[in-house]
Amino acid sequence: MTQNFANAGVFLVQTFFGIYFILTMLRFLMQVSRADYYNPICQAIVKITDPAIRPLRKILPTVRNVDFATFTVAFLVQIIAVGLVMALKGGPLFMPLYIPWVLLGQFSTILDIYFFALLIMVIASWIAPFSANPALTLVHQLTEPICTPARKLLPPMGGMDFSIILVFVAITLIDSYLVVEPIAQLLGVPRGIILGL
């Protein structure tokens, strides 16, 4: 019975902290990609995350569209969640090893966001190619900074943009073979603890 309560606690922590973590990472990427602030989805994300981020803005600046305050809030949300989950599972509330775990999780989450955004973009290009839906506009703005360099390597041919395949391949290589998975194994990251890993 106690184990069931602990598992329920883990589920709740991972769900609520996970949603907020993803929203802060989305906001971070929105600022990196200079997404349209007036998009209603962007405004909703900013309103939800602003109370936690605004105090850190006085200390941590934004440099070349990289918002260190937002990145730090995402880090803190994830590290608190990891500490709570580990404590519920009978582990220590904090260990220095949690820091690289969380940083790796943040990097992996960025790759996941890009991967699913590209997938949505590909599906939307078949179903609603000329849609002005705010969600599709945001997806396009998020993915444009990583698709533009790929288009220089593989320009559109016959009206078809194959550069997205290059981006998918690069994300998969970085995530599964070259960076994230090998480092996660090296650090001994337990499965199901860190969002994105």
C-alpha positions in Angstrom: 0.0 0.0 0.0 2.8 2.4 0.9 4.5 1.6 -2.5 1.2 2.5 -4.3 1.2 5.9 -2.5 4.8 6.5 -3.4 4.1 5.5 -7.1 1.1 7.9 -7.1 3.3 10.6 -5.7 6.0 10.0 -8.4 3.2 10.2 -11.1 1.9 13.5 -9.8 5.3 15.1 -9.4 6.4 14.0 -12.9 3.1 15.1 -14.5 2.8 18.6 -13.0 6.5 19.4 -12.9 6.9 17.9 -16.4 4.2 20.1 -17.9 5.8 23.2 -16.4 9.3 22.1 -17.5 8.1 21.6 -21.1 6.4 25.0 -21.1 9.6 26.7 -19.9 11.7 24.8 -22.5 9.2 25.9 -25.2 9.5 29.5 -24.0 13.3 29.2 -24.2 13.1 27.9 -27.8 10.5 30.5 -28.7 13.0 33.2 -27.7 15.9 31.5 -29.4 13.9 31.3 -32.7 12.3 34.8 -32.2 8.8 33.4 -32.5 6.0 35.9 -32.8 5.2 37.2 -29.3 1.6 38.1 -30.4 0.8 34.5 -31.2 -1.9 33.5 -28.7 -0.1 30.3 -27.8 3.1 32.2 -27.2 1.3 34.7 -25.0 -0.3 31.8 -23.0 3.1 30.2 -22.4 4.6 33.5 -21.4 1.8 34.2 -18.9 2.1 30.8 -17.3 5.9 30.9 -16.9 6.5 34.6 -16.3 5.9 34.6 -12.5 8.9 32.2 -12.0 11.1 33.7 -14.7 10.6 37.5 -14.0 12.6 37.6 -10.7 15.6 35.9 -12.3 15.6 38.4 -15.2 17.2 40.9 -12.9 20.2 38.6 -12.3 20.5 36.6 -15.5 20.5 38.5 -18.8 19.4 37.5 -22.3 22.4 37.2 -24.6 21.8 36.9 -28.4 18.3 35.6 -27.9 19.5 33.0 -25.3 17.4 33.6 -22.2 19.4 32.3 -19.3 16.6 33.1 -16.8 14.2 30.8 -18.6 16.8 28.1 -19.0 17.7 28.3 -15.3 14.0 28.1 -14.2 13.6 25.0 -16.4 16.7 23.5 -14.7 15.4 24.3 -11.2 12.0 22.8 -12.0 13.6 19.6 -13.3 16.1 19.3 -10.4 13.3 19.8 -7.8 11.2 17.1 -9.6 14.2 14.7 -9.7 14.9 15.2 -6.0 11.3 14.6 -5.1 11.0 11.5 -7.2 14.2 10.1 -5.9 13.1 10.8 -2.3 9.7 9.1 -3.0 11.6 6.1 -4.3 13.8 6.0 -1.1 16.9 7.8 -2.6 18.6 11.0 -1.5 16.8 14.3 -2.1 19.9 15.8 -3.7 23.2 14.5 -5.1 25.7 16.5 -7.2 25.1 13.8 -9.9 21.6 15.2 -10.4 23.0 18.3 -12.0 24.5 16.7 -15.1 21.5 14.4 -15.3 19.2 17.4 -15.5 21.4 19.3 -18.0 21.4 16.3 -20.2 17.6 16.0 -19.8 17.2 19.6 -20.9 19.3 19.0 -24.0 17.4 15.8 -24.8 14.1 17.7 -24.3 15.2 20.3 -26.8 15.9 17.6 -29.3 12.5 16.0 -28.6 10.6 19.3 -29.0 12.3 19.8 -32.4 11.6 16.2 -33.5 7.9 16.4 -32.7 7.6 19.9 -34.1 9.1 18.7 -37.4 6.8 15.7 -37.4 3.8 18.1 -36.9 5.1 20.3 -39.7 5.4 17.4 -42.1 1.9 16.1 -41.3 0.4 19.6 -41.5 2.1 20.1 -44.9 0.0 17.2 -46.2 -3.3 17.9 -44.4 -3.4 21.7 -44.2 -0.5 23.2 -46.3 -1.7 26.8 -46.2 -3.1 26.9 -42.7 -2.7 30.0 -40.6 -3.4 28.2 -37.4 -1.4 29.7 -34.5 -0.1 26.3 -33.4 1.2 25.6 -36.9 2.7 29.1 -37.2 4.6 28.5 -33.9 5.8 25.1 -35.0 7.1 26.7 -38.3 8.9 29.5 -36.4 10.4 27.1 -33.9 11.8 24.8 -36.6 13.0 27.4 -39.1 16.4 28.0 -37.4 17.3 24.3 -37.7 15.8 23.8 -41.1 17.5 26.8 -42.8 21.1 25.4 -42.6 19.8 22.0 -43.9 18.1 23.7 -46.9 21.5 25.1 -47.8 22.9 21.6 -47.9 19.9 20.1 -49.7 17.8 22.7 -51.5 14.1 22.0 -52.4 13.8 19.9 -55.5 10.7 19.9 -57.7 8.7 21.7 -55.0 9.6 19.0 -52.4 11.7 20.0 -49.3 13.9 17.0 -48.4 16.0 19.0 -46.0 13.7 18.0 -43.1 15.0 14.4 -43.6 18.5 15.7 -42.9 17.3 17.3 -39.7 15.5 14.2 -38.6 18.6 12.1 -39.2 20.8 14.6 -37.4 18.5 14.7 -34.4 18.3 10.9 -34.2 22.1 10.5 -34.5 22.7 13.1 -31.7 19.9 11.7 -29.5 20.4 8.0 -29.9 23.9 7.3 -31.0 26.4 10.2 -30.6 25.6 12.3 -27.6 22.5 11.9 -25.4 22.3 8.1 -25.0 26.1 7.4 -24.6 26.4 10.2 -21.9 23.2 9.0 -20.2 24.7 5.5 -20.0 28.1 6.9 -18.8 26.3 8.9 -16.0 24.1 6.0 -15.0 20.9 8.0 -15.5 18.0 5.8 -14.2 15.2 5.3 -16.7 11.9 7.2 -16.2 13.4 9.8 -13.7 14.6 12.6 -16.0 12.1 14.0 -18.5 13.6 13.7 -22.0 15.7 10.6 -21.1 
